Structures are given as structure tokens and as C-alpha cells.
Amino acid sequence: MGNGYAEESAQAPAQHGIVVGVDGSDQGTCALLWAAAEAQKRCTPLYVVTAYTVPVFAASSMDAGYATVDDDVIRDSARAVLDGALTVLEGMDVDARPRIETGDAAGVLLDLSEQAELMVVGSRGRGGFVGRLLGSVSSALPAHAKCPTAVIPLCASARLGHPELGGDAGKGPDTPPAAVEPIVVVGVDGSEQARMASLVAAEEARARGLALRVVCSVAPFSGSLSWVPAPVDREALHADLAAQLRAGQAWLGSHFPDVDIQVDLVDGAPAEVLIEASATAELLVVGTRGRGGFTGMLLGSTSQGVLHHARGPVLVVPDRADPRLENRASFGPVSAPTR
């Protein structure tokens, strides 16, 4: 593990590396531990990145002007964040490459995503000058990153052998931690974006030697749909969706014959179904947007809801072209494209 820092570099990391954003918070440490374990599995470098900007304050004096905070003080704080991150990684067999970048945290990580294999952030982090890497960034980055982004909630720390990071937040006094099921779960809704997510989910399942569970949920009709002029035949809807799921299962199986692919059609609000699945799945995979979105809407409401409330690691897959998508229709019924 190298000790020198690559500071203020405009160069993106070498392709196929993993980039993790840290800011000194417990959430950032949780993301760091998950990213390090992932780098070990993939035998790839881990770029540990923190970013800072030098704030400017308006001076309230007779002379109109501006005052700036000493850049050296801020950079020293950034170095302290990286020192802490490297301490966490001591004893782990990982090629950690610390980097200090200047600029807005979200912008820095988006630039790095151009060449990275995977981006990793915590679900939220601390405010202040150093970092701002988490929080709003964990929403902005998955929506715009050029590679998949893993968002790691603090409650996943117990899975990583560090329950002290998560404390008891979000847990009742008599609620034991959920046992992790060795499976990858992907949420689908018939959209092209979801099919792309299912391909990445199958790749993740194969790399981990796990089964893949493909979940499609049917939201209950509520008063908000009372204006619909004719009743919806739910049995027919379920039959149509089940046929599409089976066709999708056959299609995925043709590309991943060595992966055990299961399909599951369930009743329930999509975000709630996936959030529940995240509590026990080793990894939950979602697309950036689905059938409820529109061109230009980069993170759909379901994905946002999952990211805000997930109880385990979530991998968000960006919308992109893939030649494997071209033969999906040859395996059976498929939903009409939304774009």
C-alpha cells in the first residue's frame, strides 16, 4: 500500500480501478471497507479519494472585498482524512492509492467515473469544507456517473465486521440484525434500463458465485388511480408480466448459463419491495430510471427511494448500450420501449 498522495491531479484513474469517496465520517468508512473488499475480489487498485474546495467569505467591513480560508489548512484536513482511511485499511491486502482532489466533490467523482470500473460512496456523510463527498453526492453521483455506482448504507457495517460504525441507529431494542442471504437481487420493470441492470446483476452474481433473483413488483392500485375509466384486469396483468419474466429469464440464461437465475413476481410498491430485499441480499442492483421516467430523468423515483432507505449495498447501473440487449425480443414477449 503506497503512502504518497497524488494531489490535485486532473488525470482519471486507470481504467478498471475502483474509486471510493471518503470524508472522515462513519458512512465514508463503511463505504471504504466495502470497496476494499470488492477490490480484493477483483484484484484491482482501489483509489481512495477526498476532495475539497477553498471557501470564500464576503468581508463585512468598510472596504468591500472577500476573505479566503488558508488553502494549506484545508489541504491538511484532507490529508488527515486520507491518513485515517489508510489506517482503516492496514492489514488488508489491497492496492490502495490515496488521492486528494480540489473541486466540488460530486464533480470530482463524476470526472473520475469516466475511467473507473466502479464508484463507491456512503449513503450520506458529514458537511463542512473537507469532502462533502457523501449526502447529496450519494444521490447525484449514481444519476450521472459513467460507470456503476455502489451506495453503501451505514447499517451495512455489521456485515463488514465493524458493527461499531452503525451503532443501533434504525434498530429496535429487540430487533436482531437480518441474516444476509447469499444472493444478488435485481429489480426490473420491463424497461430497457432494467434489462441493462439485469445484465450487470448477472455479471455480479457470476463473479460472486451466487444465484440471481430477478424481482418485478406490481404496485397496488389506490385512490390516485380512481380516475381510470375501466377496471384493470389484474389477473391478465400478472399473466402478461409473468410471461415477460420467463422470457427475460431465458434471455439472461442464454448469456449466463452458469448462473442460477430465479424470477419473482410480487405484489407491492416497487421501492418497498426492493428495500425489503436489500435487508438480506448480498447486493441489490437497480437501474437509473425505469418505465415511470422519461428521457432526461436520470434517477427514477423507485431508485431514489431505494437509495434513501436501503438496508444493504445497492449498485446503480447507468443507462448504456450493450449488444446483448439486441436479442431479447427473440426469447418471448417484451414490453414496448419507453423511449
Secondary structure, 3 states (H helix, E strand, C coil): CCCCCEECCCCCCCCCCEEEECCCCHHHHHHHHHHHHHHHHHCCCEEEEEEECCCEEEECCCCCEEEECCHHHHHHHHHHHHHHHHHHCCCCCCCEEEEEEECCHHHHHHHHCCCCCEEEEECCCCCCCECCCCCHHHHHHHHHCCCCEEEECHHHHHHHCCHHHHCCCCCCCCCCCCCCEEEEEEECCCCHHHHHHHHHHHHHHHHHCCEEEEEEEECCCCHHHCCCCCCCCHHHHHHHHHHHHHHHHHHHHHHCCCCCEEEEEEECCHHHHHHHHHCCEEEEEEECCCCCCCCCCCCCHHHHHHHHHCCCCEEEECCCCCHHHHHHHHHCCCCCCCC
